[in-house]
Amino acid sequence: MSQHSQIVSFDMVRLLQPLQDELHAALQRCLSHGTFVLGPEVLAFEAQLAHWLDVPHVIGVSSGTDALLATFLALQQGNGDLARLKPGDEVLTTPFSFISSATSILRAGLRPVFVDLQPGCFYPGVDEFAQAWTPKTRAVLAVHLFGEPLDLIQINKLCVSRRAVLVEDCAQAIGATHSNDRPVGTTGVAGCFSFFPAKNLGALGDGGAVITTDETLAARVREKRQHGQALRYQFDHLGGNFRLDALQAAFLSALLPHLDTWIAERRSNAAYYTEHLQQLARLRPDLLKLPARTPGHAWNQYVVRSSERNKLRAALQAAGIQTQIYYPTALHQQGAVASASPPASLPLAEKACREVLALPIAPGMTQADRERVVAAVKTAF
Ligand SMILES: Cc1ncc(COP(=O)(O)O)c(C=O)c1O
């Protein structure tokens, strides 16, 4: 163990230290008006986020998981053009994501079908989705993993041409933008965000949001978050308690003005790692692969790959540097979903699970921290 202090993956206490006054003011406001579920704080945060993202509809919900679940439930309701899904329909998605990308599909009565990754990427591309298509495919869930904005133009064209819906899991990607400067979550019918503390915009607890340009879908998601209630105490369709706490909305309103700065820090940390590790990655591509420098990346995670991942992780740990493995097991191999999805061998996703390692990248890191991380990676090999 080095004599240096530990570099942790994410130090939220340090990040929030300078913001104590704003956060106390948010708490104080809630204590004085006494509305702790939905209400003015949630409305204000939704409006603030809609402005920040430049989208017409934001619905605050209880988590990123519930954002996905509410969206998939809403897409099955009614007779109009929007009710495009029905129970048992297949949703193509990635096997390389957090569990709720898949369980939200399943819990909504739909069937996740996992599609292997595009070579060299952390996600399936349009060719992989097209090959996996069956007559039962009615939707695609694309995941902007690690904050990387996926180019969804071709995937969206595929969906439109086959009358399927595209939903975007943006849980890790607030602040990521496409080449036209539009935020992720606006190509498909809806974008689903998470405010879990370790996300780019993290609440002091759980929270999430659905964004959409579709007014009808927005209204349905709003009903879903309130048990499917259309009129007071009238429940014609199944929903849940997917409400965002007023307190979390008040904290998020206080934190959102800092998001641009935090993302800039993440981008700076990513650029530093790439600049200082690219020579090693070029010389020993088997030992170190750096993440793609996709424009508009919001860098929730900086994930390298190594055929000697465990050795690298041990060396970093010995140098006092915390790392994370996102994700050690692919979704098609998780018991919670495997029994409900067709058996599959997805070698590229399985290989990614054996090779990935997330280096610390969160805002609040110092120049000395970044230098230590780079030095430790170099020393490991
Ligand atoms: C890709 C992805 N989807 C969905 C979620 C679910 O978000 P939450 O934890 O807010 O429920 C997460 C959270 O880690 C995630 O990373």
The ligand as a Gaussian input file, in Angstrom:
#p B3LYP/6-31G(d) Opt

LIG

0 1
 C      -27.390000       1.799000     -18.008000
 C      -28.276000       1.921000     -16.800000
 N      -29.598000       1.771000     -16.944000
 C      -30.445000       1.897000     -15.911000
 C      -29.979000       2.182000     -14.641000
 C      -30.939000       2.273000     -13.512000
 O      -30.899000       3.504000     -12.838000
 P      -31.284000       3.585000     -11.308000
 O      -30.150000       3.038000     -10.519000
 O      -31.490000       5.053000     -11.076000
 O      -32.513000       2.809000     -11.102000
 C      -28.601000       2.343000     -14.429000
 C      -28.073000       2.628000     -13.093000
 O      -26.966000       2.287000     -12.754000
 C      -27.726000       2.204000     -15.544000
 O      -26.406000       2.354000     -15.388000

